[in-house]
Amino acid sequence: MSLQKQRQEQEKQLAFWELANQVAAEARKLLKYHRSLGVQVVIGGTRLPQEQRSMQANPCQILVATPGRLKDHLENTPGFSTRIKGVKVLVLDEADRLLDMGFRRDIEKIIAFIPKERQTLLFSATVPEEVRQISHVAMRKDYEFINTVQEGDEETHSQVNQMYMIAPLDLHFSILYDVLKKHVAEDAEYKVGLPADREQYIHRLGRTGRKGKEGQGILLLAPWEMHFLSTVNDLSISEAAAPSVDSSIQAVVKDAVTRVEMKSKESAYQAWLGYYNSNKSISRDKARLVRLAEDFSQSMGLQVPPAIPKLILRKMGLSNVPGLRSA
């Protein structure tokens, strides 16, 4: 696999890992009083055998999956393709984003495995031609199209007061803590670090300011991430001064960070490195990428960056890069 394809695969995993887990968490709430029903999650970036064992040992009436990993199970997990023939409802969420990330072929292969007699729901924030094309593949000809955006409605981001803050990476945790304390009762959406692109920024911003309410979006960037602002300079985003962080706040944050398990810090470091390695503006200079990753690990209270499995480094295209420790 080429380095470019490796990066694309990892970007897909990172973009939908959070969404899949959010959906699964909500599904578990719905099944709280239905102990015989279970929710399973299969997502890229995790070990396939671990997911296989979990699905064999636990009930699975609701399966939340990223397309690539679902295809992996269909092709490599014994008996999985037979079990999937019992599917009664297929939901394609964030269809436009799935297609933007190159999942069309995977989706088409998945649809070929599941029964034609089923209910299909497709959700999409936008409806470009590619979404219409996949709807013809996934749904019956007489499907019902429901548009929840009324003519004349303002775009969600135009209803949101948007601000950005610039601060050194080592102060991000303390600043985030301070900002959250002040805005905990408000309808705000926070994004720490560089968005993948303009579309992702707008999409995340859309999680506030709904139902006609005025929301607030705060984007916290490090100085070396400021170039992103040129992609959203038409969205009325204004600079806000980063709050001054006193010693008491730093002490609280430092104490909280020390309580975080090492395994969680290792996962955060690996995810951070993978995410920024998929960003062309950052990843082209590997030495700089490694230095920034080390700064991030130090912000978590680590003196030495965690080691990363060789297989993961190889998938990232970072094998033998000076400064990265392998396990």
HELIX and SHEET records of a PDB file:
HELIX    1   1 LEU A    3  LEU A   30  1                                  28    
HELIX    2   2 LEU A   48  ALA A   57  1                                  10    
HELIX    3   3 PRO A   67  ASN A   76  1                                  10    
HELIX    4   4 PHE A   80  ARG A   83  1                                   4    
HELIX    5   5 ILE A   84  GLY A   86  5                                   3    
HELIX    6   6 ALA A   95  ASP A  100  1                                   6    
HELIX    7   7 ARG A  104  PHE A  113  1                                  10    
HELIX    8   8 GLU A  129  ALA A  138  1                                  10    
HELIX    9   9 THR A  156  GLN A  159  5                                   4    
HELIX   10  10 LEU A  169  LEU A  171  5                                   3    
HELIX   11  11 HIS A  172  HIS A  183  1                                  12    
HELIX   12  12 ARG A  198  LEU A  205  1                                   8    
HELIX   13  13 PRO A  223  THR A  231  5                                   9    
HELIX   14  14 SER A  247  ARG A  259  1                                  13    
HELIX   15  15 MET A  262  ASN A  277  1                                  16    
HELIX   16  16 LYS A  280  SER A  283  1                                   4    
HELIX   17  17 LYS A  286  SER A  299  1                                  14    
HELIX   18  18 LYS A  310  MET A  316  1                                   7    
SHEET    1   A 2 VAL A  39  VAL A  42  0                                        
SHEET    2   A 2 ILE A  62  ALA A  65  1                                        
SHEET    1   B 2 VAL A  89  LEU A  92  0                                        
SHEET    2   B 2 GLN A 119  LEU A 122  1                                        
SHEET    1   C 4 ALA A 188  VAL A 192  0                                        
SHEET    2   C 4 GLY A 215  LEU A 221  1                                        
SHEET    3   C 4 VAL A 160  ILE A 166  1                                        
SHEET    4   C 4 ILE A 237  GLU A 239  1                                        
END                                                                             
